[in-house]
Amino acid sequence: MTTARTATPSTARAINDRLALDLLLEQGPLTATQLKELTGLSRPTVADLLERLQHSGLVTMVGESGAVRRGPNARLYGLVADRAYIAGIDVRTVGVAITVADLTGRTRATARLPAAPDTAPADLVDGAVRALVDATRRAGTDTLHTIAVGAPGLIDPAAGELSGTGGLPRWHADLVRALREQLGVPVLLENEVNLAGIAEQRLGSARDRDTFVLLWLGHSVGAAAILDGRLRRGASGGTGEIGFLPVPGTSMLPTATGCDGGFHGLAGSAAVCALAREHGLPAPAADDAPAAEAAVRAALAAGEDGAAFLDVLAERVALGAAAVCVVLDPGCVVLGGEVGTAGGTELADRVARRLAGLSPLRTEVRAGTVSGSAVLGGAVLIALDAVHQDLFGGP
């Protein structure tokens, strides 16, 4: 049972209101009796807070419970889902994915915009803004409370802007700027891998951990470090840029402007596809993240014929994981990204065995389990956090 803290009357009311709102958010509609039992508050206090929350437009009566005994105590109260809407945006070199959700986090509309190599950057930016506006209208509103954007590259923690890094499209930063200027709502910007880490912490395989590292294995490689329940970004927003990590097995060292000689050159999608071809597995010529994912799935389907490929891939992944673990000692590594999630427990178990031989620190290795886009899921989560803090308040 959760109990409210003692405080001044106004602070106590804010704490109690937030407590009730969080419960309605997590568990869905509840009766006054259920709220009393879950919060430990008195019946009059629960009645007062429900009256306040209904008056504020955040809560409404949505029906009655199935109890035989009817009356005020059987009324079900729930959040007013359309009180506010948010958007999450996943920006990649290959395109943009958009989700518009209501106050409860329920998806109301989605959109995708591919980014063809020959499309002008200005057209990509305009097209993405139009796609968001259209999705917002299809969700049943003209106004968004908050937009959260996940993008590759360094995010300046102080300015909240994309830092210039080689190899990333300029239109990514232009899109964030256009969203802020044209839509006039708060736009939160976060590194894509960090958002995937947040999603795994709250929705996926790390829900029971307050300290872990997400190892992203997709087009490129990266890491999200969540220590003691907090996402760590570093002084310049560069925590987790392990694509630049020098590792054995590459033909050269990485440079300040290129990670081909680092861990990226060993475990990025092009390297995974090349490894698959070396082992006689089908791998599309694109060498992108979907191609690498397809190669891993083909290896799993091939059984013993794909085992050698998975063993070598696990050895490579374990090199990057070991470097992170001996510095941070997270106790748990989650394999995310297209390759990590496709590999599932078979790849995770192989990495764990190899990692145990490289590091003296005991580390569990798990496969990511967030369905759909973990980046988009994380973007929705941080946007919802912002709207909940604004509307629900509380200390």
N, C-alpha and C positions, 0 to 999 in steps of 0.2 A: 504494500500500500504506500502511495506517495503522500507525503504530508507537506503542507505549506509552511513557510517560515513566518515567525512572528515579526511584525514591523509596524510602522506608523499606519494609520487607517488607510490613507491614500495608496501607500506602497503595497500594503497587504491586498487591497482590492486589485491592483495591477498584477500582483503575483498570482492571485487566485484566478483572475480572468485568463491570464496566459496559460496557467496550468490546465484549465478547462478547455481552452481552445486547442492546446496541443493534444489533449486526449481525444477530442472530436476529430482532429486531423489524423491521428494515428489509428483510431479504432472505428471511425465512422459515427453515425448517429447513436446517441445514448439517451437514456432517461435521466431524470433528475436523481432518482434513487441510485442509478449506476454511477453517476458523477459523484454523489455523496460517498459511495463506497470506495471509489478509486482515488479520490482526493483526500478523504478523511475530514472534509469540511462538514459543518453542521447543515441541517436541512434549510434553515432560514438563509444561511450564507449562500448556498447553492441557488436558492430561489432568487436572491438578490442579483447574483452575477448573471444568471440566465436572463433576467429582465434587462440588465444593462447591455448585455451582448445582443439581445434582440433589438433593443432601441438603437444600437450602433449600426445595425444592418449586417452584422457578422454571423449571426445565428438565427435560425428560424425553426419552427416546429415542422417536422417533415412527415409526421404520422404518429402511429401508436405501436407500442410493443405488442407481442402476441400474448401478453398476460391475460388470464381469464378476468381478473379484476380490473375494471376500467376506472378511469379517473385521471386527475392531474399527474399522478406518479407514473402513469403508463405512457405519457406523451414522449415522443422521440424528438430530440433536438439535434440539428446538424448544421454544419457550416453552410453559408450562402455561397455556393461554388462560383457564381458569376459576379461576386463582389469585386474581383480583380483577375486579370489575365497576365500571364508572363510568356516570354518566348525564349527558347534555347536554340542556339545556332552552332552547328559544327562546320567549321570552315577548313576545307582541305585543298590541296593543289588540284584535285580532280573535280571539285565542285562544292556545293553548299547543301546541307541538310537542315531543315527547320522543323521545330515542334512548337505549337502554341498550346498552353495548358491553362486550366482554371486554378482557382485558389487552393483546391484540394490536390492539385498535381495531375488531375485526369487530362489526358491528351484530347484536345478538341479539334485540332487540324494539323496537318503536316504538309511539307513541300520539299521538293528536291530540285536543284538546278545544277546540271553538269557544266563543267568548265572545259570546253574544247580548247586545245592548244592554240588555235588560230583566232580565238575570240578576243576582241579588244578588251583590255582591262576595264575601261569605263563602261563597256556594255555588260561585263560581268557584275560590276558593282550595281548598276541600275537594275539589272535583272534580279539580283538577289534582294534588293530593297522592295521591288515590286512583288516578288514572290512572298516576302514576309507580310506585306500589306494585304495581299490577297488571302493568305492563310489566316490572318487576324480577322478579316471580315467573315471568312467561312466559319470561324470559331464562334461567331455571333457577337463580335464587338468591334469597335473602331479604335479602341485605346488599349495600350499595353502599359502595365505598371513598370516592368523591368525587363530588359533583354540581357541575356548572358551569352557570350560568344566564346567558344573554344577554338584556338588556332595553334598551329605549330610555331615553334620559335620562342625566343626569350620575351617575357612580358616584364617590362620595367615596373617593379613593385611600387615605386613612388608616383610615377606618372600614369600608371595604368594603360600604357601603350605598348605596342609591339616594337621591340628594338630591332634595328636593322641587322639582319643576319644573311649571309650569302646563301643563294639558292632558293630562297622563298619568294613567291610572287609578291610584287608590290601591291596588287589589288587587295590583298588581305588587310593591310593597314588602311587602305583607301575605303574599304567597306566599313570598317569600324568607325572611321571618321564620318562617313555618310550617314550611318545609322544614328549617330549622336546629333548630327546637324539637322537631318531631315525629319526625324521622328520626335525629337525633343523629349525623350525619356531616358532614364539612367541606363547606361550600357556597361555591363561588367565584362571585363576581358580576362581570360585565364588560359594558361597553357593547356593544350588538349590532353596531354598525359596526366596532368594534375587533376583534371576533371574526371578522367577515367578512374583515377585512384579514389576520388571522393565517391564515385558511383559504386565501386567495389566495397568501400568501407560501409556504405549505408544501405546498399541494395544487393550486394553480391557476396563473394566468398570470404570477405574479411569483416563481416558484420560482428564477429566475436573478438576482433583484435583492435586495440587502440594504437598499436605500433606495428607497422609492416611497410614493405616497399612493393609497389607495383612495377613490374618490369614490362615495358611496352615493346611488343615485337610486331611491327607492321611494316609499312613502307620504309621507315627508319626505325631506330630504337631509342628508347628514353626510359626514364624512371620517375615515379612520384614517391616521395618520402613522406609518410604520415607517422609522426613520432609523438607518443603521448596524446593521441587524439587530434593533433594539429598538423595541417599541411605545412611543410617547410619549403620555402621558395629560395632562400639564400639572399645574399646582399644585392645581387644584380638580377635575381629571378632565374638564375641558371642551375639551381639544384636539379639534378637528374639528367643533365645533358651528357649521358654516357655514350652517345654515339662517338664522342671525341676521346673516349677512354682508350689509351694505348694498350693493346693486347697482343699476345703472340699469335701467329698464324696469318697476319696480313703482310703484304709486300712492302709496306712503307708506314711511316708514322703519320698521325693526323696533324693538321695545321690549324692555326687560328681561324682560317676561313674555309676549311674543308675537313669532313670527318671520314672520308673514304678509307683512310689508313687506320682508323680506329675501330671500335667495336661495331660500328655501323657496317664497315666493310666485311665483317665476319657474320653478322646476324641480321642485316637488313634484307629487304625482300629480294633484291637482285642476287645477293649471296645465297639465299635460301633456294631460289629457283635454279641457280647454277649448280648447287649441291644436288638438287633433285635430278637434274639431267645427268650428272655424273653417276648417279645410282640407277639410271635407266627408268626413272619415273616420269610420267607426263607432266610437263610444266609449260604453260603458255609462254610465248615469247615476250610478253609485255614486261615481265620482271617487276610488276607492281605488287601491292599488298594482296589484292584478290588472287593473283597468280600464285603467290607464295602460300596463301591459305589453301588453294586448290591442291598444291603439291603436298602439303602436310596431310590433307584429307585422303589423297591418293595413297600416300604411304601407309596410313592407318588401315585403309581398305585392303591393301596388298598383304597384310599380315606379316609373315616371316620375310617376304620379299622386300618389305619396306622397313624392316627393323634396323638395318645397317644405316640407312639415311637418318632415322630418328635418333640413333645412338650418336652419330656425329653431330647432328644439330643440337642435341642435348649437351654435348661436350662444349660446343661453342657458347651456348646460352649460359652454361655454368661459369664460364670465365668472367662474363660481365656480372653475373649474380655474386660471385665470390668477391670481386672487388668492392661491390656495394656492401656486402655483409661484413667484411672485416673492418670497414670504416664505421658503419652505422649500427651493426648488430641488431637488426630489426626482428629477428626471431621467425619471421615469415616473409616469404616472397610470393607474390601473386603474378602469374604469367598472363598478361593481357594482350591487347592488340589482336589483329586477325590471326597471326600465327600462334600466339599463346593460347587463345581460346579454342582454336581449331585443334590444337594438339591435345587438349583436355588432360585427363589424369595420366594418360600414357606418357605424354611428353613431360608433364610435371614430375612424375615419379622417376623418370630417367635423369632429369636435371637434379633432383634431390639426391640421388645416389652419387652422381658425379660431384656435386657440391660438397657432400660429406667428406670426400677425399681431398678437397682443395682448401677447406676452411675448418679451423678447429671449433668454430661457433655453431652450435646446434641451430639449424634453420629448417623450418617446414616450407615446402614448396607446394602451392596450390594453383589450379587453373582458374582463370577468371570465369565468372558465371553470370555476369550481367547480360541480359538478353538485349538484342538490338545494339544500337550504338552506345557504348559506355560513355563516350565523350558527350554525346547529346544528353544522355541521362544525367551526367554530372552538371551540365549547363542548366538543365531544368531545375536541379536541386538547389544550386546556389542562387538562381533567380527567385525560387520560392522562399528561400531563407530571407532574402531581402524584403519581399512583400510581406512575409509573416512578421518580421521584426517591425516593419512600418505600421501594419494594421493591428497586429496583436499587442505590440509594445511590450512593456514589462522591463524590469531592471536587467 
